[in-house]
Amino acid sequence: MNQDERVRLLQASPLFHGCSKRQLKAVAKLTRVVLIGPGEALISTGAPSTDAYVITAGSAEVQRRGGKGAALGPGYVVGELGLLLERPRNATVRATTPLEALALNRADLRAAVMA
């Protein structure tokens, strides 16, 4: 996935709605592509919260305390509180199909903001 595709995907996400093109390019440079197989967890309840993910392809499902929740697809952002808070994850997000996402690490984002 090239830089322009990453910018376009971030731009479509509500989390980055107010960002300028220049800001989106800077954030896109910090992302990495993550591939998750069906049934695998993208994030898990209780795990450290260090990354946020923008789903770019495939689908996933939110699971909270034994119940199934919302179905997620391209454009959805998960783990965004991980960019802001240093708390354990409060839900599990499990891939229901092969899943591709852009991962954004909190430490990388903070370093870029402080630069």
Salt bridges, closest charged atoms under 4 A:
ASP51 OD2 - ARG32 NH2 3.49
GLU86 OE2 - ARG110 NH1 3.18
